[in-house]
Amino acid sequence: MRSEIGQNVWRDANWVPFNPSSFAIKTSLLNVLLTVPFGFGIPFIAKVNLKKIVLSGFLFSLLLEGMQLLTALAIGFTFRYIDVNDLIFNTMGAVLGYGLFKLFMIVFKKLINKFEVSMNPFLTYIYETE
């Protein structure tokens, strides 16, 4: 029985992007929201650009989907489906998060300079992040 259920994972997988029969707007939006914090947070710990964010967002998404697949196969229950749209929208979420980070940095620096805020180590770290 376990092998039959595991085979459903592959049979029910969606490999066609934006396939109308499997495309769900709510799920897609949730996939975007899932990775926005990833895209926003990565620039605080590593030097990145848009290309690196796209790649790391895709790899992070692939890791999440792979963990879901391995969990499903390990317990013999297909609670999730493999869907290429998840990879696309998770990657888009990371890019959106990076865009929000860039916007945040512009506003943050303008406010720091405008109000002549005295800098502590935490604010200095954020201010120098790029």
CNS distance restraints for C-alpha pairs under 8 A (distance, minus, plus):
assign (resid   1 and name CA) (resid   5 and name CA) 6.36 0.50 0.50
assign (resid   2 and name CA) (resid   6 and name CA) 6.12 0.50 0.50
assign (resid   2 and name CA) (resid  76 and name CA) 5.02 0.50 0.50
assign (resid   2 and name CA) (resid  77 and name CA) 7.72 0.50 0.50
assign (resid   3 and name CA) (resid   7 and name CA) 6.11 0.50 0.50
assign (resid   3 and name CA) (resid  76 and name CA) 7.45 0.50 0.50
assign (resid   4 and name CA) (resid   8 and name CA) 6.67 0.50 0.50
assign (resid   5 and name CA) (resid   9 and name CA) 7.20 0.50 0.50
assign (resid   5 and name CA) (resid  76 and name CA) 6.11 0.50 0.50
assign (resid   5 and name CA) (resid  77 and name CA) 6.24 0.50 0.50
assign (resid   5 and name CA) (resid  78 and name CA) 6.68 0.50 0.50
assign (resid   6 and name CA) (resid  10 and name CA) 7.54 0.50 0.50
assign (resid   6 and name CA) (resid  72 and name CA) 7.48 0.50 0.50
assign (resid   6 and name CA) (resid  73 and name CA) 5.56 0.50 0.50
assign (resid   6 and name CA) (resid  76 and name CA) 5.99 0.50 0.50
assign (resid   6 and name CA) (resid  77 and name CA) 7.07 0.50 0.50
assign (resid   6 and name CA) (resid  78 and name CA) 6.86 0.50 0.50
assign (resid   7 and name CA) (resid  11 and name CA) 6.35 0.50 0.50
assign (resid   8 and name CA) (resid  12 and name CA) 5.71 0.50 0.50
assign (resid   8 and name CA) (resid  78 and name CA) 7.27 0.50 0.50
assign (resid   9 and name CA) (resid  13 and name CA) 6.13 0.50 0.50
assign (resid   9 and name CA) (resid  69 and name CA) 7.83 0.50 0.50
assign (resid   9 and name CA) (resid  78 and name CA) 6.16 0.50 0.50
assign (resid   9 and name CA) (resid  80 and name CA) 7.97 0.50 0.50
assign (resid   9 and name CA) (resid  81 and name CA) 6.18 0.50 0.50
assign (resid   9 and name CA) (resid  82 and name CA) 7.00 0.50 0.50
assign (resid  10 and name CA) (resid  82 and name CA) 7.65 0.50 0.50
assign (resid  12 and name CA) (resid  81 and name CA) 6.61 0.50 0.50
assign (resid  12 and name CA) (resid  82 and name CA) 7.55 0.50 0.50
assign (resid  13 and name CA) (resid  81 and name CA) 5.74 0.50 0.50
assign (resid  13 and name CA) (resid  82 and name CA) 4.70 0.50 0.50
assign (resid  13 and name CA) (resid  83 and name CA) 5.91 0.50 0.50
assign (resid  14 and name CA) (resid  19 and name CA) 7.81 0.50 0.50
assign (resid  14 and name CA) (resid  22 and name CA) 7.27 0.50 0.50
assign (resid  14 and name CA) (resid  81 and name CA) 7.68 0.50 0.50
assign (resid  14 and name CA) (resid  82 and name CA) 6.14 0.50 0.50
assign (resid  14 and name CA) (resid  83 and name CA) 4.68 0.50 0.50
assign (resid  14 and name CA) (resid  84 and name CA) 6.16 0.50 0.50
assign (resid  15 and name CA) (resid  82 and name CA) 7.92 0.50 0.50
assign (resid  15 and name CA) (resid  83 and name CA) 6.27 0.50 0.50
assign (resid  15 and name CA) (resid  84 and name CA) 5.38 0.50 0.50
assign (resid  16 and name CA) (resid  84 and name CA) 6.70 0.50 0.50
assign (resid  17 and name CA) (resid  84 and name CA) 5.92 0.50 0.50
assign (resid  17 and name CA) (resid  85 and name CA) 5.61 0.50 0.50
assign (resid  18 and name CA) (resid  22 and name CA) 7.64 0.50 0.50
assign (resid  18 and name CA) (resid  23 and name CA) 5.74 0.50 0.50
assign (resid  18 and name CA) (resid  85 and name CA) 6.46 0.50 0.50
assign (resid  19 and name CA) (resid  23 and name CA) 5.65 0.50 0.50
assign (resid  23 and name CA) (resid  28 and name CA) 7.83 0.50 0.50
assign (resid  23 and name CA) (resid  85 and name CA) 7.64 0.50 0.50
assign (resid  24 and name CA) (resid  28 and name CA) 6.16 0.50 0.50
assign (resid  25 and name CA) (resid  29 and name CA) 6.14 0.50 0.50
assign (resid  26 and name CA) (resid  30 and name CA) 6.21 0.50 0.50
assign (resid  27 and name CA) (resid  31 and name CA) 6.13 0.50 0.50
assign (resid  28 and name CA) (resid  32 and name CA) 6.36 0.50 0.50
assign (resid  28 and name CA) (resid  85 and name CA) 7.29 0.50 0.50
assign (resid  28 and name CA) (resid  86 and name CA) 6.89 0.50 0.50
assign (resid  28 and name CA) (resid  89 and name CA) 6.02 0.50 0.50
assign (resid  29 and name CA) (resid  33 and name CA) 6.24 0.50 0.50
assign (resid  29 and name CA) (resid  89 and name CA) 7.52 0.50 0.50
assign (resid  30 and name CA) (resid  34 and name CA) 6.01 0.50 0.50
assign (resid  31 and name CA) (resid  35 and name CA) 6.90 0.50 0.50
assign (resid  31 and name CA) (resid  86 and name CA) 6.26 0.50 0.50
assign (resid  31 and name CA) (resid  89 and name CA) 5.62 0.50 0.50
assign (resid  31 and name CA) (resid  90 and name CA) 5.14 0.50 0.50
assign (resid  31 and name CA) (resid  93 and name CA) 7.14 0.50 0.50
assign (resid  32 and name CA) (resid  36 and name CA) 6.47 0.50 0.50
assign (resid  32 and name CA) (resid  89 and name CA) 5.11 0.50 0.50
assign (resid  32 and name CA) (resid  90 and name CA) 5.01 0.50 0.50
assign (resid  32 and name CA) (resid  91 and name CA) 7.47 0.50 0.50
assign (resid  32 and name CA) (resid  92 and name CA) 6.12 0.50 0.50
assign (resid  32 and name CA) (resid  93 and name CA) 3.97 0.50 0.50
assign (resid  32 and name CA) (resid  94 and name CA) 7.51 0.50 0.50
assign (resid  33 and name CA) (resid  37 and name CA) 7.82 0.50 0.50
assign (resid  33 and name CA) (resid  90 and name CA) 7.84 0.50 0.50
assign (resid  33 and name CA) (resid  93 and name CA) 5.95 0.50 0.50
assign (resid  34 and name CA) (resid  90 and name CA) 6.90 0.50 0.50
assign (resid  34 and name CA) (resid  93 and name CA) 7.00 0.50 0.50
assign (resid  35 and name CA) (resid  39 and name CA) 6.51 0.50 0.50
assign (resid  35 and name CA) (resid  57 and name CA) 7.58 0.50 0.50
assign (resid  35 and name CA) (resid  90 and name CA) 5.63 0.50 0.50
assign (resid  35 and name CA) (resid  91 and name CA) 7.35 0.50 0.50
assign (resid  35 and name CA) (resid  93 and name CA) 4.90 0.50 0.50
assign (resid  35 and name CA) (resid  94 and name CA) 5.09 0.50 0.50
assign (resid  35 and name CA) (resid  97 and name CA) 7.38 0.50 0.50
assign (resid  36 and name CA) (resid  40 and name CA) 6.17 0.50 0.50
assign (resid  36 and name CA) (resid  93 and name CA) 4.63 0.50 0.50
assign (resid  36 and name CA) (resid  94 and name CA) 4.92 0.50 0.50
assign (resid  36 and name CA) (resid  95 and name CA) 7.42 0.50 0.50
assign (resid  36 and name CA) (resid  96 and name CA) 6.10 0.50 0.50
assign (resid  36 and name CA) (resid  97 and name CA) 4.16 0.50 0.50
assign (resid  36 and name CA) (resid  98 and name CA) 7.63 0.50 0.50
assign (resid  37 and name CA) (resid  41 and name CA) 5.82 0.50 0.50
assign (resid  37 and name CA) (resid  94 and name CA) 7.30 0.50 0.50
assign (resid  37 and name CA) (resid  97 and name CA) 5.97 0.50 0.50
assign (resid  38 and name CA) (resid  42 and name CA) 6.02 0.50 0.50
assign (resid  38 and name CA) (resid  57 and name CA) 7.60 0.50 0.50
assign (resid  38 and name CA) (resid  94 and name CA) 5.86 0.50 0.50
assign (resid  38 and name CA) (resid  97 and name CA) 6.84 0.50 0.50
assign (resid  39 and name CA) (resid  43 and name CA) 7.58 0.50 0.50
assign (resid  39 and name CA) (resid  53 and name CA) 6.71 0.50 0.50
assign (resid  39 and name CA) (resid  57 and name CA) 7.08 0.50 0.50
assign (resid  39 and name CA) (resid  93 and name CA) 7.10 0.50 0.50
assign (resid  39 and name CA) (resid  94 and name CA) 3.95 0.50 0.50
assign (resid  39 and name CA) (resid  95 and name CA) 5.92 0.50 0.50
assign (resid  39 and name CA) (resid  96 and name CA) 6.92 0.50 0.50
assign (resid  39 and name CA) (resid  97 and name CA) 4.20 0.50 0.50
assign (resid  39 and name CA) (resid  98 and name CA) 4.58 0.50 0.50
assign (resid  39 and name CA) (resid 101 and name CA) 7.76 0.50 0.50
assign (resid  40 and name CA) (resid  94 and name CA) 7.26 0.50 0.50
assign (resid  40 and name CA) (resid  97 and name CA) 4.29 0.50 0.50
assign (resid  40 and name CA) (resid  98 and name CA) 4.83 0.50 0.50
assign (resid  40 and name CA) (resid  99 and name CA) 7.64 0.50 0.50
assign (resid  40 and name CA) (resid 100 and name CA) 6.51 0.50 0.50
assign (resid  40 and name CA) (resid 101 and name CA) 5.03 0.50 0.50
assign (resid  41 and name CA) (resid  45 and name CA) 7.32 0.50 0.50
assign (resid  41 and name CA) (resid  97 and name CA) 7.89 0.50 0.50
assign (resid  41 and name CA) (resid  98 and name CA) 7.96 0.50 0.50
assign (resid  41 and name CA) (resid 101 and name CA) 7.76 0.50 0.50
assign (resid  42 and name CA) (resid  46 and name CA) 6.06 0.50 0.50
assign (resid  42 and name CA) (resid  48 and name CA) 7.72 0.50 0.50
assign (resid  43 and name CA) (resid  47 and name CA) 5.93 0.50 0.50
assign (resid  43 and name CA) (resid  48 and name CA) 5.97 0.50 0.50
assign (resid  43 and name CA) (resid  98 and name CA) 7.68 0.50 0.50
assign (resid  43 and name CA) (resid 101 and name CA) 7.77 0.50 0.50
assign (resid  43 and name CA) (resid 129 and name CA) 7.20 0.50 0.50
assign (resid  43 and name CA) (resid 130 and name CA) 6.83 0.50 0.50
assign (resid  44 and name CA) (resid 126 and name CA) 7.37 0.50 0.50
assign (resid  44 and name CA) (resid 129 and name CA) 6.19 0.50 0.50
assign (resid  44 and name CA) (resid 130 and name CA) 7.83 0.50 0.50
assign (resid  47 and name CA) (resid 130 and name CA) 6.99 0.50 0.50
assign (resid  48 and name CA) (resid  52 and name CA) 5.65 0.50 0.50
assign (resid  48 and name CA) (resid  53 and name CA) 6.53 0.50 0.50
assign (resid  49 and name CA) (resid  53 and name CA) 6.20 0.50 0.50
assign (resid  50 and name CA) (resid  54 and name CA) 6.18 0.50 0.50
assign (resid  50 and name CA) (resid  95 and name CA) 7.35 0.50 0.50
assign (resid  50 and name CA) (resid  98 and name CA) 7.71 0.50 0.50
assign (resid  51 and name CA) (resid  55 and name CA) 6.29 0.50 0.50
assign (resid  52 and name CA) (resid  56 and name CA) 5.90 0.50 0.50
assign (resid  53 and name CA) (resid  57 and name CA) 5.68 0.50 0.50
assign (resid  53 and name CA) (resid  94 and name CA) 6.77 0.50 0.50
assign (resid  53 and name CA) (resid  95 and name CA) 6.35 0.50 0.50
assign (resid  53 and name CA) (resid  98 and name CA) 7.23 0.50 0.50
assign (resid  54 and name CA) (resid  58 and name CA) 6.06 0.50 0.50
assign (resid  54 and name CA) (resid  91 and name CA) 6.25 0.50 0.50
assign (resid  54 and name CA) (resid  92 and name CA) 7.88 0.50 0.50
assign (resid  54 and name CA) (resid  94 and name CA) 7.10 0.50 0.50
assign (resid  54 and name CA) (resid  95 and name CA) 6.27 0.50 0.50
assign (resid  55 and name CA) (resid  59 and name CA) 6.16 0.50 0.50
assign (resid  56 and name CA) (resid  60 and name CA) 5.93 0.50 0.50
assign (resid  57 and name CA) (resid  61 and name CA) 6.08 0.50 0.50
assign (resid  57 and name CA) (resid  90 and name CA) 6.93 0.50 0.50
assign (resid  57 and name CA) (resid  91 and name CA) 4.76 0.50 0.50
assign (resid  57 and name CA) (resid  92 and name CA) 7.88 0.50 0.50
assign (resid  57 and name CA) (resid  93 and name CA) 7.93 0.50 0.50
assign (resid  57 and name CA) (resid  94 and name CA) 5.27 0.50 0.50
assign (resid  57 and name CA) (resid  95 and name CA) 7.39 0.50 0.50
assign (resid  58 and name CA) (resid  62 and name CA) 6.07 0.50 0.50
assign (resid  58 and name CA) (resid  87 and name CA) 6.44 0.50 0.50
assign (resid  58 and name CA) (resid  88 and name CA) 7.64 0.50 0.50
assign (resid  58 and name CA) (resid  90 and name CA) 7.15 0.50 0.50
assign (resid  58 and name CA) (resid  91 and name CA) 5.00 0.50 0.50
assign (resid  59 and name CA) (resid  63 and name CA) 6.10 0.50 0.50
assign (resid  60 and name CA) (resid  64 and name CA) 6.32 0.50 0.50
assign (resid  61 and name CA) (resid  65 and name CA) 6.18 0.50 0.50
assign (resid  61 and name CA) (resid  86 and name CA) 7.58 0.50 0.50
assign (resid  61 and name CA) (resid  87 and name CA) 5.54 0.50 0.50
assign (resid  61 and name CA) (resid  90 and name CA) 5.78 0.50 0.50
assign (resid  61 and name CA) (resid  91 and name CA) 6.68 0.50 0.50
assign (resid  62 and name CA) (resid  66 and name CA) 5.89 0.50 0.50
assign (resid  62 and name CA) (resid  87 and name CA) 6.51 0.50 0.50
assign (resid  63 and name CA) (resid  67 and name CA) 6.10 0.50 0.50
assign (resid  64 and name CA) (resid  68 and name CA) 6.32 0.50 0.50
assign (resid  65 and name CA) (resid  69 and name CA) 6.20 0.50 0.50
assign (resid  65 and name CA) (resid  82 and name CA) 7.09 0.50 0.50
assign (resid  65 and name CA) (resid  86 and name CA) 7.91 0.50 0.50
assign (resid  65 and name CA) (resid  87 and name CA) 7.78 0.50 0.50
assign (resid  66 and name CA) (resid  70 and name CA) 6.09 0.50 0.50
assign (resid  67 and name CA) (resid  71 and name CA) 6.00 0.50 0.50
assign (resid  68 and name CA) (resid  72 and name CA) 6.14 0.50 0.50
assign (resid  68 and name CA) (resid  80 and name CA) 6.91 0.50 0.50
assign (resid  69 and name CA) (resid  73 and name CA) 6.16 0.50 0.50
assign (resid  69 and name CA) (resid  80 and name CA) 7.46 0.50 0.50
assign (resid  69 and name CA) (resid  81 and name CA) 7.82 0.50 0.50
assign (resid  69 and name CA) (resid  82 and name CA) 7.26 0.50 0.50
assign (resid  70 and name CA) (resid  74 and name CA) 5.90 0.50 0.50
assign (resid  71 and name CA) (resid  75 and name CA) 6.18 0.50 0.50
assign (resid  72 and name CA) (resid  76 and name CA) 5.76 0.50 0.50
assign (resid  72 and name CA) (resid  77 and name CA) 5.19 0.50 0.50
assign (resid  72 and name CA) (resid  78 and name CA) 5.00 0.50 0.50
assign (resid  72 and name CA) (resid  79 and name CA) 6.44 0.50 0.50
assign (resid  72 and name CA) (resid  80 and name CA) 7.26 0.50 0.50
assign (resid  73 and name CA) (resid  77 and name CA) 6.68 0.50 0.50
assign (resid  73 and name CA) (resid  78 and name CA) 7.19 0.50 0.50
assign (resid  83 and name CA) (resid  87 and name CA) 7.33 0.50 0.50
assign (resid  84 and name CA) (resid  88 and name CA) 6.50 0.50 0.50
assign (resid  85 and name CA) (resid  89 and name CA) 6.03 0.50 0.50
assign (resid  86 and name CA) (resid  90 and name CA) 5.84 0.50 0.50
assign (resid  87 and name CA) (resid  91 and name CA) 6.09 0.50 0.50
assign (resid  88 and name CA) (resid  92 and name CA) 6.24 0.50 0.50
assign (resid  89 and name CA) (resid  93 and name CA) 6.11 0.50 0.50
assign (resid  90 and name CA) (resid  94 and name CA) 6.46 0.50 0.50
assign (resid  91 and name CA) (resid  95 and name CA) 6.39 0.50 0.50
assign (resid  92 and name CA) (resid  96 and name CA) 6.09 0.50 0.50
assign (resid  93 and name CA) (resid  97 and name CA) 6.07 0.50 0.50
assign (resid  94 and name CA) (resid  98 and name CA) 6.23 0.50 0.50
assign (resid  95 and name CA) (resid  99 and name CA) 6.25 0.50 0.50
assign (resid  96 and name CA) (resid 100 and name CA) 6.23 0.50 0.50
assign (resid  97 and name CA) (resid 101 and name CA) 6.16 0.50 0.50
assign (resid  98 and name CA) (resid 102 and name CA) 6.30 0.50 0.50
assign (resid  99 and name CA) (resid 103 and name CA) 6.28 0.50 0.50
assign (resid 100 and name CA) (resid 104 and name CA) 5.95 0.50 0.50
assign (resid 101 and name CA) (resid 105 and name CA) 6.14 0.50 0.50
assign (resid 102 and name CA) (resid 106 and name CA) 6.43 0.50 0.50
assign (resid 103 and name CA) (resid 107 and name CA) 6.38 0.50 0.50
assign (resid 104 and name CA) (resid 108 and name CA) 5.83 0.50 0.50
assign (resid 105 and name CA) (resid 109 and name CA) 5.98 0.50 0.50
assign (resid 105 and name CA) (resid 127 and name CA) 7.56 0.50 0.50
assign (resid 106 and name CA) (resid 110 and name CA) 6.27 0.50 0.50
assign (resid 107 and name CA) (resid 111 and name CA) 6.15 0.50 0.50
assign (resid 108 and name CA) (resid 112 and name CA) 6.15 0.50 0.50
assign (resid 108 and name CA) (resid 127 and name CA) 7.61 0.50 0.50
assign (resid 109 and name CA) (resid 113 and name CA) 6.10 0.50 0.50
assign (resid 109 and name CA) (resid 127 and name CA) 6.53 0.50 0.50
assign (resid 110 and name CA) (resid 114 and name CA) 5.87 0.50 0.50
assign (resid 111 and name CA) (resid 115 and name CA) 5.99 0.50 0.50
assign (resid 112 and name CA) (resid 116 and name CA) 5.66 0.50 0.50
assign (resid 112 and name CA) (resid 117 and name CA) 5.35 0.50 0.50
assign (resid 113 and name CA) (resid 117 and name CA) 7.05 0.50 0.50
assign (resid 119 and name CA) (resid 123 and name CA) 5.67 0.50 0.50
assign (resid 119 and name CA) (resid 124 and name CA) 5.83 0.50 0.50
assign (resid 120 and name CA) (resid 124 and name CA) 6.05 0.50 0.50
assign (resid 121 and name CA) (resid 125 and name CA) 6.10 0.50 0.50
assign (resid 122 and name CA) (resid 126 and name CA) 6.44 0.50 0.50
assign (resid 123 and name CA) (resid 127 and name CA) 5.95 0.50 0.50
assign (resid 124 and name CA) (resid 128 and name CA) 6.07 0.50 0.50
assign (resid 125 and name CA) (resid 129 and name CA) 6.22 0.50 0.50
